[in-house]
Amino acid sequence: MNINSVRYKFDELKELLDDTINLLVVAETKLDSTFNDNLFKVEGHKLLRRDQDGRGGGIMTLQLSDFPFSRRTDQ
């Protein structure tokens, strides 16, 4: 999903999540390190972010807590 700034649309995004969606990947989050992860946590889900400079880019994933995954660090 290309959201074009998650900070303004996160409440709507949370409504999409339920126990039938294992993994949600959001592009163009437009966040930077000034935004705390706690602002985007959803109960029962793990949050991973890769921010850019806040003016563009950025990726966020939300996956069910019991969904198996691993984060690649070889980039």
Residue pairs with C-beta under 8 A, 6 or more apart in sequence:
1 13
1 24
1 25
1 26
1 27
2 26
2 27
2 28
3 9
3 13
3 26
3 27
3 28
3 29
4 28
4 30
5 28
5 29
5 30
6 13
6 26
6 29
6 30
6 31
6 40
6 58
6 60
7 29
7 30
7 31
7 35
7 39
10 39
10 40
13 24
13 26
14 42
16 24
17 24
17 42
17 45
17 62
19 44
19 64
21 64
22 63
22 64
22 67
23 61
23 62
23 63
23 64
23 67
23 69
24 61
24 62
24 63
25 59
25 60
25 61
26 59
26 60
26 61
26 62
27 58
27 59
28 56
28 57
28 58
29 49
29 51
29 57
29 58
29 59
29 60
30 52
30 54
30 55
30 56
30 57
30 58
31 49
31 51
31 54
31 58
31 60
32 51
32 52
32 53
32 54
32 58
33 51
34 54
35 51
37 47
37 49
40 47
40 49
40 60
41 47
42 62
44 64
44 65
45 62
45 63
45 64
45 65
46 62
46 63
46 64
46 65
46 67
46 69
47 60
47 61
47 62
48 60
48 61
48 63
48 71
49 58
49 59
49 60
49 61
50 58
50 59
50 60
51 57
51 58
52 58
63 69
